[in-house]
């Protein structure tokens, strides 16, 4: 964020310097106008157009930067709030947003699946325990993890299972009614999610935790 405001400063400073130089040029032209009035009159006219062009360009650039900053701040704020709702890190939230998007899902509706998984992890019922046992996981193991790590562990186990009705039924047992929506992700091959995460980073689609925090704070200040 600091570099953004530094850039603003540079624009205004350079604009001021340009205006002063142009003003000096016009002044010199007027002083010499008794000898070359026609020539310098034309120069002064063109310089005047230049003043307007420089000023307009600087204003347009500054306005564009403010717009970009505002949009970035809004995105950072949405990431910050969304990650808290899902009990994930801001980085994990963005990675999963990309993964879900690549599989025809939406991060905003993903909360239902997360809620279903958390319920399975915490209700302690025999049905929940049985579903996790089928995956080769235990309630004790999952309860000692963060929600994000638990999700990774559950999905990894699902990816080891063959596709079919049994897998679909198990997805519903673990994730609730939205378990069917999770199948495109659960049917991925082992390691594919890591590849998609890396792709998200390679494409610059994941903001750092520091950038998200700074962006959210900028949004509040704006």
C-alpha positions, 0 to 999 in steps of 0.5 A: 500500500505504501508504494501506491501512495508513493506513486500518487506523490510522484504523480503530483510532484512531477505534475507540479514540476511540469506545470512550473516549467511550462509556465516559465516557458510561457513567461519567456515567450511573452517577454520576447513577444515584441520581436517574435510575437507570431512565433511565440504566440503559436508556441504559447498556444501549444504549451497551453494545450500541453498544460491541460493535457498534463493536468488531465492525464495526471488526474486520470491516472490518479483517479484510476489508481484510486479505483484500483486501490478501492477494488483491491481493498474490497476484494481483500475485505471479502477474503478476510471476512470469508476466511473467518466464516469458513475457519480458514487462513486467508491463503487457504481461502483463496486457494480453495476458491480457485480449486472450487471454481475449477470444479464448477463450485463457488466458495460462497456456497462452500460454507454449507459443505464445511458446516456439514463436515464440522458437524460430522467432526463434533457431534460424536454420533456413531453414524459420524464415527462410522463414516470417518472410519470408512475413510480411515480417519478418527474423530480424535485425529480430526478434532486435533486439526484446524478446519482447513487441515481437517478438510485437506485430510478428508478430501485426500482420503476421498480421492483414494476411493473409487467413484460410484454410489458408495462414495456418493453416499459417504460424501453425504454422510460426511458433508451433509446434503451438499456432499453431492456438490463436492464430488467433482473435487472428491473425484480428483486424483491424489495430488491434483489439488496441490497442483491447482493450488500451485497454479493459483499462486503461479497466476498471482491469484493468491494474496499474502496474509499481509496483503489481505490485512493491509487491503482490509485496513485500507478499505476501512480507511477509504 
